[in-house]
């Protein structure tokens, strides 16, 4: 059974003003994840958005 890490290996991460980090979503391609992160970042909020790729073991980078 597949746990989804192979199919959706790209994460969009958000960090708020207090340094708390949250996973926004998981995506199949780097381009798709980057597009989402960029669109969220363009909203002008003070949060930071970036992408990370899950390793085969399921952890970030």
N, C-alpha and C positions, 0 to 999 in steps of 0.2 A: 504494500500500500504506500502511496506517495503522500508525504506530509505537506506538499506544496512548495517546499524550498527550491526545487528545481524549476518549477513552473513560474514562480513569482519571487525571484531572488533579489529584486531591487526594492529598497526601502526608501521612503521619504520620511525624514526626521524633522521635528520642530523643537526648537529650544525657546522657552519663554524668558521674560525679563528676569526671573528668579533663578535661571539656570536649570530648570526642570526640562527634561527631554521626553518627547512623546513620539511614538510611531504614528504617522498620519495614514500611511497605506503601503501596500506591497504591489509591485508591478512586474510585468514580464520582461520589459526591456529597459535599458538605461535611458534611452531617448524618452520613453513614456514617463519614467520617474522624474527625469530632469524637467520635462514640460510641466508637470504638476508642481514641482518645487518652484520653478520660475514663476508660474502663474500665482501661486500663493505669496511668493516674495514680492511680486509686483503690486500687491494690495496696499503696501505701505505700512503695514503693522511693524512693530518693533521686534517681532519674533524672527529667529533665524531659521531657514529651511535648507536642508542639504540632502544628498542621496548617499546611500551606502549599499554595498552588495553583500548579501549573506554568503558566508562560507558554506561549503558542503555540509558542515556539522550544524548549520542553522544559526550561527552567531554572526554579528556584524563584522565587517572587514576582518 
